[in-house]
Amino acid sequence: MRSDANTAGPMTDPVPGPRSESTGRDVSRETLPPMDDTPIGRAAQLAVEALGRAGEGLPRPEQTRVMVVANQKGGVGKTTTTVNLAASLALHGGRVLVVDLDPQGNASTALGIDHHSEVPSIYDVLVEGKPLSDVVQPVPDVEGLFCAPATIDLAGAEIELVSLVARESRLQRAIEAYEQPLDYILIDCPPSLGLLTVNALVAGAEVLIPIQCEYYALEGLGQLLRNVDLVRGHLNPKLHVSTILLTMYDGRTRLAAQVAEEVRSHFGNEVLRTSIPRSVRISEAPSYGQTVLTYDPGSSGALSYLEAAREMALRGLGGGHEYQGQDSHMPHQNDEYGQHSMSEGIK
């Protein structure tokens, strides 16, 4: 027989469901689903709702969208953004390939893909000319998500590519020869502007730049934008910055709000309305070989990436991209960054 002092809720009640004889706080719980009574229950319910929304699916793009995720500044959430957006797009019903171009192989780790030195990898594609289909692996936890892993061999690829024919377009040729149908290809670049990043920029049509909501958020971005201009002018006329994603947003600080406002005023409509919060769950997930979408589907980080992926996917519909180029929304007034083109404007 249960003591009247025990008010722990339905989790300790031998009879599930509402109780009419309860007193005090239990009375207010009669109208709530039993699983709502605990943090675990609420998280589970959020997860079900989140995955339910993801399962609704989105219209697929008319052709494969090849997106380069780049920012030469380290620690901005570039790899985290790549793998979680890719998982979100796959959960929305898309077929998505992540190309890991970072020799550290963090994207491969986060997706649970083995990438020790003997594993066929993107290095073999770029340097040895192996077909991309020979190195692509399915991601265990997410249907429709695939990964071309990076190994430590990729660290020497910058030097080895220098002497090869068509060194800037080897990834582009590999992607064009890949015969499996894909809706999205997300390329995770190293935090440098060498030949690996140039290969990504030549292969892609869109550049996605994660920007953290921290001090010096835009520092060093000017060189990346100048390189985008150079590649567009000489190697890939389709290339443009289509998406800016604010990451590590901490709503408790005035600084985060100021950085977000600054980035939105500077880049205009390229900035997604959805921002990614600073989250322990997002940071923990890679150590378990998972994205936050499978590690904790009900977390604020998972919900934010799902929403960002939906927004990004809807922007690309209609036979063309909503935004034609990175200069189209650049403000032409004096500010602390300058007043000319976007690539010139950021120090």
C-alpha positions in Angstrom: 0.0 0.0 0.0 1.4 3.4 -1.1 2.0 6.0 1.6 0.2 9.4 1.2 3.6 11.1 1.5 4.8 9.5 -1.7 4.1 12.1 -4.4 6.8 11.0 -6.9 4.2 10.7 -9.6 3.0 8.0 -12.1 6.6 6.5 -12.4 6.1 5.1 -8.9 2.4 4.3 -9.1 1.5 0.6 -9.7 -1.6 1.8 -11.6 -0.7 3.9 -14.7 -2.9 6.9 -15.7 -4.8 9.6 -13.9 -5.8 9.2 -10.2 -8.9 10.7 -8.8 -8.0 10.1 -5.2 -4.7 11.9 -5.3 -4.2 15.2 -3.5 -1.8 18.1 -3.8 0.4 18.3 -6.9 -0.8 15.0 -8.4 -4.3 16.5 -9.2 -2.8 18.8 -11.8 -1.2 15.9 -13.6 -4.5 14.2 -14.6 -4.6 16.1 -17.9 -1.0 15.3 -18.9 0.2 12.2 -20.6 2.0 10.0 -18.1 5.4 10.2 -19.9 5.3 14.0 -19.5 5.9 13.8 -15.7 9.7 13.4 -15.9 12.5 15.0 -17.7 13.3 11.7 -19.5 9.6 11.4 -20.5 9.6 15.0 -21.9 12.8 14.4 -23.8 11.5 11.2 -25.2 8.3 12.9 -26.4 10.3 15.7 -28.0 12.4 13.1 -29.7 9.4 11.4 -31.1 7.9 14.7 -32.3 11.3 15.8 -33.8 11.8 12.5 -35.7 8.1 12.6 -36.7 8.7 16.0 -38.3 11.9 14.8 -39.9 10.1 11.8 -41.3 7.6 14.0 -43.1 10.2 14.5 -45.8 10.9 17.5 -48.0 10.6 18.1 -51.8 13.9 16.9 -53.3 16.0 19.3 -55.3 15.8 19.0 -59.1 19.5 18.3 -59.2 22.2 17.4 -56.7 23.1 20.3 -54.5 26.9 20.3 -53.9 27.6 22.4 -50.8 31.1 23.3 -49.5 31.2 23.8 -45.8 34.2 26.1 -45.2 35.7 28.5 -42.7 39.4 28.9 -42.3 38.9 29.8 -38.7 39.0 26.7 -36.5 36.5 25.8 -33.8 33.5 27.4 -35.4 31.5 24.2 -35.6 32.3 23.4 -39.3 32.5 19.6 -39.0 29.7 19.5 -36.5 27.5 21.5 -38.9 28.4 19.3 -41.8 27.5 16.0 -40.2 24.4 17.2 -38.4 22.9 19.0 -41.4 23.7 15.9 -43.5 21.9 13.6 -41.0 19.0 16.1 -40.8 18.6 16.1 -44.5 18.7 12.3 -44.6 16.1 12.1 -41.9 13.9 14.4 -43.9 14.1 11.8 -46.7 17.0 12.9 -48.8 20.0 10.9 -50.0 23.1 12.7 -48.7 26.8 12.1 -49.1 29.4 13.7 -46.8 32.9 14.1 -48.3 35.4 14.4 -45.5 38.3 16.5 -46.8 39.9 17.2 -43.4 42.9 15.0 -42.7 41.8 14.8 -39.0 38.8 12.8 -40.2 36.5 14.2 -37.6 33.4 14.0 -39.8 34.1 10.3 -40.4 34.4 9.8 -36.7 31.2 11.6 -35.9 29.4 9.5 -38.5 30.7 6.2 -37.0 32.8 5.4 -40.1 36.1 3.5 -39.8 38.9 5.6 -41.2 42.2 4.1 -40.2 45.1 4.2 -42.7 44.2 1.0 -44.6 40.6 2.0 -45.3 39.9 3.2 -48.9 39.4 7.0 -48.5 39.0 10.3 -50.3 42.8 10.3 -50.5 42.7 7.4 -53.0 40.2 9.3 -55.1 42.2 12.6 -55.2 45.7 11.2 -55.6 45.3 7.7 -57.0 42.3 8.4 -59.2 40.1 5.7 -57.6 36.4 6.0 -58.3 34.4 7.7 -55.6 32.0 4.7 -55.4 34.9 2.5 -54.2 35.4 4.5 -51.0 31.8 5.6 -50.1 30.4 3.8 -47.0 26.8 3.9 -45.7 26.4 5.5 -42.3 25.2 2.9 -39.8 22.5 4.8 -37.9 20.9 7.0 -40.6 19.2 5.6 -43.7 20.1 7.5 -46.9 23.3 9.0 -45.4 26.7 8.1 -46.9 30.3 9.1 -46.2 33.6 9.2 -48.2 36.0 9.1 -45.2 39.3 10.8 -44.7 42.4 9.1 -43.4 45.7 10.5 -42.1 47.1 9.9 -45.6 45.2 13.0 -46.7 47.7 15.2 -44.7 50.2 14.7 -47.5 47.8 15.2 -50.3 48.4 19.0 -50.4 52.0 18.3 -51.5 51.2 15.3 -53.7 48.5 17.2 -55.6 50.9 19.9 -56.7 52.5 17.8 -59.5 49.3 16.1 -60.7 47.4 17.0 -63.9 44.2 19.0 -63.3 45.1 19.2 -59.6 42.2 21.7 -58.8 39.4 19.7 -60.3 40.1 16.1 -59.3 37.2 16.0 -56.8 34.9 17.6 -59.3 35.6 14.9 -61.8 35.1 12.1 -59.2 31.8 13.5 -58.2 30.6 13.9 -61.8 31.5 10.2 -62.4 29.6 9.0 -59.4 26.5 7.3 -60.7 24.4 6.8 -57.5 21.5 9.3 -57.2 22.1 11.9 -54.5 20.1 14.9 -53.4 22.9 16.6 -51.4 26.7 16.4 -51.2 28.2 18.2 -48.2 32.0 18.7 -48.4 33.8 19.2 -45.0 36.9 21.3 -45.7 40.1 21.6 -43.6 40.6 24.9 -41.7 43.1 26.1 -44.4 42.9 27.5 -47.9 45.2 25.0 -49.7 44.6 22.6 -52.6 42.1 20.5 -50.7 39.8 23.4 -50.1 40.3 24.6 -53.7 39.2 21.1 -54.9 36.1 21.5 -52.8 35.3 25.0 -54.2 35.8 23.8 -57.8 33.5 20.8 -57.2 30.7 22.7 -55.4 28.1 25.3 -56.5 27.3 26.6 -53.0 29.4 27.6 -50.1 28.0 27.3 -46.5 29.9 29.2 -43.9 29.3 28.4 -40.2 30.0 31.5 -38.0 30.2 31.2 -34.3 28.5 33.8 -32.1 31.7 34.8 -30.4 34.2 37.7 -30.3 36.2 38.0 -33.6 33.6 35.9 -35.3 34.3 37.4 -38.7 38.1 37.5 -38.3 39.9 35.8 -41.2 36.7 35.4 -43.3 37.9 38.0 -45.9 40.5 35.6 -47.2 38.0 32.8 -47.7 35.6 35.2 -49.5 38.5 36.4 -51.7 39.3 32.8 -52.6 35.7 32.2 -53.4 35.9 35.2 -55.8 39.0 33.9 -57.4 37.7 30.4 -57.9 34.4 31.8 -59.3 36.4 34.0 -61.7 38.8 31.4 -63.0 37.6 27.8 -62.3 34.0 27.6 -61.3 31.6 30.4 -62.4 28.6 28.7 -60.6 30.2 29.1 -57.1 28.5 31.4 -54.7 28.0 31.8 -50.9 24.4 30.6 -50.5 24.2 30.0 -46.7 25.5 31.5 -43.5 24.7 29.5 -40.3 25.1 31.0 -36.8 26.5 28.4 -34.4 27.3 28.3 -30.7 24.6 30.8 -29.9 24.2 31.5 -26.2 21.0 33.5 -25.7 22.0 34.4 -22.2 24.8 36.7 -23.4 24.5 40.2 -25.0 27.6 39.4 -27.1 25.9 36.5 -28.9 22.9 38.8 -29.8 25.3 41.5 -31.0 27.3 39.1 -33.2 24.1 37.7 -34.7 22.8 41.1 -35.5 26.1 42.1 -37.0 26.3 39.0 -39.2 22.7 39.4 -40.4 23.2 43.1 -41.3 26.4 42.3 -43.1 25.3 39.2 -45.1 21.6 39.9 -45.5 19.4 37.0 -46.6 22.1 34.5 -46.9 21.9 34.0 -43.1 19.5 31.3 -42.0 16.8 32.4 -39.6 17.6 29.3 -37.5 20.7 29.5 -35.3 22.4 26.6 -33.5 22.6 26.9 -29.7 25.7 26.1 -27.6 24.9 22.6 -26.5 26.7 19.9 -24.4 24.8 17.3 -26.4 26.2 18.5 -29.7 29.7 18.3 -28.2 29.2 14.9 -26.7 27.7 13.1 -29.7 31.0 12.6 -31.8 32.7 10.7 -28.9 30.0 8.1 -29.4 30.4 8.0 -33.2 27.0 9.6 -33.7 25.4 12.9 -34.8 23.3 14.7 -32.2 20.2 13.6 -34.2 20.7 10.0 -33.1 22.5 10.7 -29.8 19.8 12.9 -28.4 17.0 13.5 -30.9 15.0 15.6 -28.4 17.8 18.0 -27.5 17.7 21.7 -28.5 20.7 21.1 -30.7 19.0 18.3 -32.7 15.8 20.3 -33.1 17.8 23.3 -34.3 19.7 21.3 -36.9 16.5 19.7 -38.1 15.0 23.2 -38.6 18.1 24.6 -40.2 18.1 21.7 -42.7 14.5 22.2 -43.5 15.1 26.0 -44.1 18.1 25.3 -46.2 16.3 22.6 -48.3 13.3 24.9 -48.9 15.6 27.7 -50.0 17.0 25.6 -52.9 13.6 24.8 -54.5 12.2 26.1 -57.7 14.9 25.2 -60.3 17.4 27.7 -59.0 18.7 29.0 -55.7 17.0 31.8 -53.9 20.1 33.8 -53.7 22.1 34.4 -56.9 25.5 35.3 -55.4 27.3 36.5 -52.4 27.4 40.2 -53.5 23.7 40.5 -54.1 22.8 41.5 -50.5 26.0 43.3 -49.6 25.2 46.7 -48.0 27.0 49.5 -49.7 27.5 51.9 -46.8 30.4 52.7 -44.6 30.7 50.3 -41.7 33.6 48.9 -39.7 34.3 46.4 -42.5 34.4 48.7 -45.5 32.1 49.5 -48.3 33.0 47.6 -51.4 32.5 43.9 -52.3 31.8 41.3 -49.6 35.2 39.8 -50.1 36.9 43.2 -49.7 34.7 44.2 -46.8 35.8 41.8 -44.1 39.2 42.2 -42.7 
